Amino acid sequence: MNLGDAFARRKQIDAEIENWLARLRLAGRDTLQYRTLSIEDKDNLVPIPGSKKEYKRTYSIEECLDRLKALVEEDRKLALRISLTNQKARARLVDLDGTEKELTIPELLVLKNDIAPKLENMARAIPIKAKGVEVTKETGTVMNWRAITKVEKSSQELSDKGHKIEKQVVDYYQIDEVADYGHEERKVFDEIDKIHLWLQRVRNAINDANKTALIELGEP
C-alpha cells in the first residue's frame, strides 16, 4: 500500500463508520406494530386482522460496536503510518523562479492549498492599463488619458398649443484626467498562466510523492 492508497482507504473507512453508526442506532429494539379496536384489557389486546407489522433489528448492538471499534483502530494505524511516511516522502518541483527543489508532502500541500490561491488573487488584483481611451501623454511607467462624460438634465418647454414638452439638455461635462499606472493586460494574464502551470507541477509532485510505499509500524 502506498500513500495514495492509504488516503483512499481512510475515506472508505469514514463512509463505513457512518454506515455502522446508522446500524447501531437501529440495533436497540424489535417492534411489533398492530391496530386494535379496544384497549380495555391491556393484557389481552386483540389485533385487527391484517394490521400486524413486525420490525426486527438486523444487527445486534455488540456486533455494531465491534465493527466500529475495528474500523476506528484501522483508521488510527493508517493515520499514524501516513504521518510517519509523510516525514520521509519527497518529490522534486520546479518552483516559480525556475529552481528545482525537493519538498515533503506537507510542504507541497501548503503550496497547493495556501500559497497558490494567494498568489493567484494577488496577480488578479494587479490593475490593468485602460484600453480604448483618449491618451494625452505616455511614458514608460504611466499613461495619461482623459475621459469626458456628458451629464444631462430634464428641461420643460411649452409647445405652440400649450402642451408641456420634456427635453434632455446638457447640464455639464465631467472631465476625468487619469494617470494610469496599470500593467499591460497580456503581462497580467501571462503571470496568472504561469501560476496555473506551477500549481499543476505542485499537484503532479504531490501525486509522485503519494506513490511512496506506506511505512510499516515498528520500522525505525
N, C-alpha and C positions, 0 to 999 in steps of 0.2 A: 504494500500500500504506500502511495506517495502522498504528499501534502494535499494535492488537489482532490484525491480520493477521500482523504480524511475530512476535508471541509464538506464534501458532498454527503458523506455518511453522517456528519453531525446534523445537517439539515434534515436528513431522513429520520434521525433519532428524535429531533424536535417534533416532527409530524407524528411519529409513533407514540411519543409521550402524550400528545394531545388526544390521540385515539383511545389510549388506555385510561386516561383520566375520565373521558366520557363514559367508558365502560364501567369504571369504578363507581361513578355517580349512580349508575343504574343497577349496581350489584347488591343493593341492600334489601331488596324485597321482592316477593312474588305476590301478585294481586289477582284475586278472583272477583270479577265485577258482574252484577246481575241486577235485575229490576224485580220489585215485589209490590203487591197491592196493599199489604198491611205490615206494620212493624210492631204490632201489639205484643206478639210473642217473639222477643228478640233472640231467644234460644232456638227457635224453630221457624226461621224465615223461609217462606216458600217462594222460589224464583218463578217469574213468569216464563213459561216455556220459550226457548229460543233466545232468551236475553243474556245468557251467560257468556262472559268473555274472560279468558284467563291470560294473564301476563306473567311469564316466568323469566327470571333473570338468566342471561346467557353465561355469565362468568361469576365466580364467587369473589368476595372481597379479597380473600387471601391470594387467589390466582392473579388478580389485577395488581395487588401490591407487590407481589413477587416479580411480575413482569416489569413494573415501573422501577423497582429498585435495580434490576438488572440493566435496564436502559440508562438510568442515571449513572451507574457505575461505568458502563461502557463509554458514556459521554465524558465522564471525568478523566478516564485514562486517555481518551483521544485528545481532549483539550490539553492535557499535560504533554503528550507526545508532540502535538503541534507546536506548543510553546518551546519545547526543547529543540525541535527541528528548526524552528524559525531562527534560533540563535546561530545555526551553522549554515542554513540555506542562503546562498548568494547568487546574484545574476549580474551580468555586465550590462551597462547602459551608456549610450552616447548622450551626454547631457545637452542642454540648450546652448552652452558655449562651445560645443564640439568636442569636449574632452570625454574620454571613456572612463567610467567609474565602475567599481564593484560594490554593490549595495545589498543589504539584507532585505528580507521581505517587509519588516516593519518600516524601514526607510523608504522602500518603494511605495508602500501604502500611504505614507504621509504625503509623498509627492502626488500620488493619484487623487487622494480624497481631500487633501487640504491645500496643497500648493497650486496644483493645476487650475482649480476654479478661481483662485485669487489672481493668478497670472492672466487668465482669460478676461476676467472682469476688469483688470487694470488696462489691458490692451483695448477692450471695447469702450472704455471711458475716455480714451485719447480723443481730443477734439479733432474733427476733420475739416480741412480748409473748404470754405464755401465754393460752390461752382455756379456758373451762370449768373454772376453778379457784375456790376459796373466797377471794374478795377480802376482806382485812381493812382495807385503807386504800388510798386512791389520791389522788395529787396530779398536777400537770402533767407531771412527769418520771419518777415512779416509781409502780409499783403493787405493793403488798404483798399477798402471798397465802400461804395455809397449805395444806400437803399432809399428810395423815395416812395412814400406811401400817401396816397390821396385819401383824405378824410372828408366825408360829405355830411351834409345836414339837410333836413327837410325844410322846404320853403313853400308857402302857400300864396297863390295868386288868384285873382278873380277873372273869370272869362268874360267875354263880351255880354254873355247872357246872365252874368252874376253868379255863376257856379264857382265853387272853390276848386282850384286845381293844385294838387300837391306835386312839387318837383324836388329832385335831389340836386343840390348845388354844392360846389366845392367850398368847404369851410376853411381848410388849410391843408398844407402838405407837410408831412412829418419826414424829416431828413435824418437818417442814421449814418453817421460816419464811423466805420468799423475798422479797427486794426486787428486783423485776423492772424493769429499765431498757430492756427491748426496745422496738423500734418497732412501730407498728401494721402488721399483715400487709399490708393494702391499700397502705400507703405504700411498703413494700419492693417489692411486686410492680410498682407504678407506676414505680418507679425502674429496675427491670430492663427493663420495657417501653420506657421512654424510651431506654435504652442500645441496645436492639434496633432501634428506629426510627432512631436516629442512625447505627448501623452500616449499615443499609440505605442511608441517604443517602451514607455513605462509599463503599459499593460502587457506587452509581449515579454518583458523582463520578468514580470510577476508570474506569467504563465510558465516561463522557463524555470523559475525558482520553485514553483509548485510541483515540478516533476521530481524534486528531491525526495529520495526514499525516506519514509517516516522513521524516525529514530525509535528503537525499541527501549522500553523502560528497563532500567538496570544497566544500560550502557554507560561507560564513563564519559 
